[in-house]
Amino acid sequence: MSKKRILFLGETYRADAITWMNGLKEFGDFEILTWELQNSSKGIHRILRLLELTKAFLIIKNIAKKFNADMVIAERTTSYGFLAALSGIKPMAIAQQGITDLWPKYSLSYPIKKILQKYVFQKADLIHAWGNVIAEDIKKSGVEMTKVMTLPKGINLALFKFKDTSEDKLINAIVTRSLQPEYKHDVILKAFAIFKQNNIPFKLTVIGDGIELSNLKSLAKELAIDTDVDFVGRIENNSIPKFLLNSNFYISMPVTEGVSASLFEAMMCGCFPIVSDLPGNREWISQKVNGILVPSENEFKLADELLWAYNNLALRKKAISDNRKFVEEHANYEKNMRKIAQKYHDLINVKSISQ
């Protein structure tokens, strides 16, 4: 029997997308073809992207026909999800990537995005919510919840080993989020500048790339911490564990959050998490039990809480042990992706029977 074929619409360079596709290939025996927009939504490229969008769904329909796609899946309800809905390919699974895809809330495009999302929710056969907090947001839109699957993709437990670095004498922190404005790396740098001013030794590793890279390097130099900060750049997801295993703190300060695979990876490897106090993080982190929640734009609070955690070794040792067990139970990539893959096969089979 030939493999079932899935057309994936989304940004294939993203770690989340790679995890999703690889899981379907490995545990669902799917063949996957990808398509994505070629122009960025930033700056002058935005106009080219809009022009590209006007003919995108026709291109997608043509690709799907040639590929003989059994199903289409797409990330983000208001962009690739909308294109999937327009294409008419069935069955269709879409994923709301964050706590909301209607972002930023007060932008001029917000009302339009809301209309697009409603249309996509109506057309979708399956809607992925990678966590309960996302499912609750979807529910507010009046979606029939029987077609919502609440389950994180998870992480590869075999890849992300564990190492107890809690007794290291140095604050050795790591950040693994994309260098975009909403992730507030500047706040993190300013918090570590406070350590520098108070002669508290540290090392900060920043993994990732993005439009803020040059600004952040300049800020690190301005704050006189450039020799203490290592900007590694974008690396393969398989290379991240070795950096996590050499760190004792994981820092993430975004202004919005859904379900963060980066957080799971850090918890799995033994990093104590200090993250933004947002609903998406509260689902996994209990304050000063297995991590610390901090307002996303307060470098002084971040510095205070990081130092507090460093000085509370017993709490950190218990937290990192409990966190690993939690991820093993709730974010097992193989177990979760098998469930997702089976759901796709079920949808395809129902389509075949009804034809």
N, C-alpha and C positions, 0 to 999 in steps of 0.2 A: 504493500500500500504506500502511495506517495505521501510525502510530508504535507501537512496543511500549511498554507501560506498566509503570512500576515504582512500587511503594509503598515509600517510605522511612520507616523508624521510627528516630527519633533527635532530638537537640536541634538544631534548624535554625539557631540563632543562632551555633553554633560554626563557626569558620573551616574546620576540617577537613571538617565536614559540607557546607558551602557549596562547597568545592573538589570534593568527591566528586560532588555532584549536578550542578554546573555542567559538570564534565568529561563526565559521562554524557549530558547534553543536547547539548553541543557536538560531541563526538566519537563518540557512539553513536546520536544522533538519537532519544533516549528522551523520553517524556512522564513526568513525575514528580509524584506526589502525596505529601505528607508528613503524618505524624501524630506527635504527641509528647504526653507526659504534661504536664498543666497545673500540677501542684503540685510544689514543690521537695522535695528529700529532707532539707532542713535544718529544724531546730527543730520548731515546732508543725505546720508544713506536712507533716511526715513522715507523720503519721497520715492526713491527707487523701490523700496520695500512695498509701499502702497500700490505702485504700478504693478509690481510682481503679484500682489494679492488679487488684482482684478481678474487675472487669468489662471490663478493657481488651482482652483477647483476643477477646471477643465483638464489641466495637465495631470492632476491626481487621478481623475476618472480614466484617462487614457493609460496611465501607468498601471493602474489597478487591473484594467482589462487585459493588457499585455502580460502582466505578471500572473493573471488569473487568481487574484487575491481571494482567500476565503473569508477574510476579516480585515478590518482596519482598526488600529489603535492610535490614540493621539494624546499628547500632553498639553495641558492648559486648555480650559474650556472656552476661553475667549479668542484664541488664535488658531492653533492647529486643530483643536476640537471643533471649531466652527467650520473650518475647511473640510474636515472629515464628514460633518453633518451635511454640508452642501453637496459633497460628492455622491451621496446616496448609497454608498457601499454599506452592506449589511453582512453580519452584525458589526456594530460599532461599540468600542469601549473607549472611554475618555477618562482622563485623570485630572482632578483639581490638584494642582501642584502645592499650593500653600494653603494657609488657613482661609484665604480667599484669592480668587483670580481677578477680582474687581479692585484693581490697585493701580495708581493711588486713589483713595476714596474721594478726594475732593477735586479730581482732575476734570477737565472738560469732556474727556472721553468716557467717564464713569457711566452716565446714563446709557450710552450706546453699548458699552460692554455688558451692562445688565440685560439689555434686550437680546444680545447675541448669546449670552449664557443661558437664558431661559429657553431659547430655541434649541440649543445644543442639548440641554437636559431632557427636553421632550423627545428628541430624536435618538438619544443614546440608548443602547440595549444594556449597557453596564457602565456604572460610574465608580471609579476608584476613589476612595477616601483613604489616604495612607495612615490615618489616625482618627480617633474619636472626635477630636476638636474640629477636624475638617468635615467629618460626617455631620456634626451639629450645624455647621455653617451651611452645608448643602440642604439640610432639612428645612432651614429658614426660607429657602427659595421655593418651598412647596413641592419638592421632588417626591415622587413615589419611591419610598425608601427600600422597597423590595429589590430595586435594581441598583442599590448602592452596596458595594463590597468594602467593608472597613477592615483593612489589613495592611500593615506596612510591608514593603518588599523585603525588608530585612537586609542583613549583611552576611557576607561569607565568613562563618565562624572559623573555618580552617585557616583563612588568610590572616585574620586579626587575632594574634596570640596575646597572651597576658604577661605583664611584667610589673612587679611591685616596685615602683621607684619613689614611694612615699617618704622614705627616709633620706632621700638625697638632700644634701645641705644647701643646694641652690634652687631657687625658684626657676624652674625650667618649663616655660609655658609654650603652647602651640596653638596656632589659629589655622584652620583649614578651609575657610570660606572664601568664595569668589571676591575679588577686590573690586566690589561695586559699592556705590555710596550708601545703599541701604544696610550694609553690613557693619558700618561704623568702626572700621579699623582705626580711624583717627582717635576715637575715644580710648581704644585699647592702648595705642601708643602714648597718649597723654597720661594714662594711668601708670604706665611703666616709667614715664618721665618723673613721676612723683617718687617712685622707688629710687631712681637715680639721684634725685635731689636729697634724699635721706640716706644715701650710701648703702642701700639694700641691694646686694648683688642679684643679678638675674640673667637669664638668657631667654629671648623670645624668637620663636621660629614662625614665620609667616609663609604658608604654602598657598599657592593660587596665583591667578593672573586676572587682570581686569583694567578698566579705564582709570582706576585710582592709583595704579602702581607708582607712577612718577610722582604724584602728589604725596603719597605716603612715604616714599624714600626721602623726599625733600623735607617732610615734616619730621621724620626720624633724625635727620641731620640738624634741623633747627632746634629740636629738643635735646640734642647732644646724646642721643642713645643709638646712633647709627652703627656703632661698633658692637652693640649688644643685641641688635636685631638682624636676623638672617632672612632676607627675602629670597626664598627658594625658587619661586615661580611655579608654573603649572607642571605637575608631574602625573604619571600614570597612577590610577587608583591602587594598583598592586604595590606601588612603592611607598604609599602613605604609612603602612604599619611600622616600618623601621623608624620613622620620625616620631610616631606616637609612642613607641616603646622606649624612646629616650626622653620622654617628657613626663612631668608629674602633674601638670595642669592643662586643661583644655578650656580655651576662652572663645566665646561667640556672643557678639552683641548686636544682632540685627534688630531693626525696628519692627519687623514682621517675621513670623515663623510658622511653618506648617509642621511637617514631621521631618526632622533632620537626620539623614543617614550619617552625617559627619559626627553628630552627637553619639549615635550608637557605636560608631567605630572607636571613638575616644573612650567611651565607657567600657567597651570590650577589651581595650588594650591596657587599662589601668590608670587612665588620666582622670583626675578629679575635675568634674565639670563646673565651670562658672559661666552662666548663660543669662541672656535677657529674660526678664520677668514678663513672659508672654504666655497666653493660653497654650500655644503649641509646645512650650517647654514644660509647663506645669503638669502636663499629662505624664511626663517621665521623671521629673525632678521634684522632690519634696525638700522644702527649704531647710538647709543645714542638717539634712539627714543623709541624702546621697548626692548632694551638690548644693550650689548656691544660686539663687535667682537675684539679679541685679537690674535696676532700671537701665535701659539700653543707652541712654545718653548722659550718664553720670560717671565721669572718670574717677572722681574722688571716692564715690561709693564702691566702684570696682576695685580700686587700690586697697581700700579698707578691708573689703570682704576677702580679697585674695590673701592679704597678709594674715587675716584672722584664720583662714583655712590652713595656711602654711603652719601656723602656730598650734593647730589642733590636730596633731598627728593621729591620735587614736580614732577620731571621727573619720579622717580621710582613709585610714587603713580599712575600716569596716565598710565605708562607702564604696570603695573601688572593688572590694570583694563582692558586695551585694549587687553592684551594678553589672558585673560580668554575668552573674547568675540571671539577672533580670533580662539582659539582652539575649542570652541563650534560650530563655523561655519564650520571649515575646517577639524577637526580631531575628529568628533563624531563617536565613535566606533560602536554604534548600526546602524547608518545610513550607514556608509561606509561598514561594514561587511555584511549588507543586500544586498548591491549592488554586492559585491564580491561573496557571496553565490548564488545569482540569476544567475550570470555569469556562475558559475560552473554547475548549473542545466541546463542552456541552452546548454552548451557544451556536457553534458551527454545525453541530449535529442537528439541533432544532431547526436551523435554517434549511439544512439538506432535506429533512423530513417534510417540511412545509412546501418545498418547491415542486 
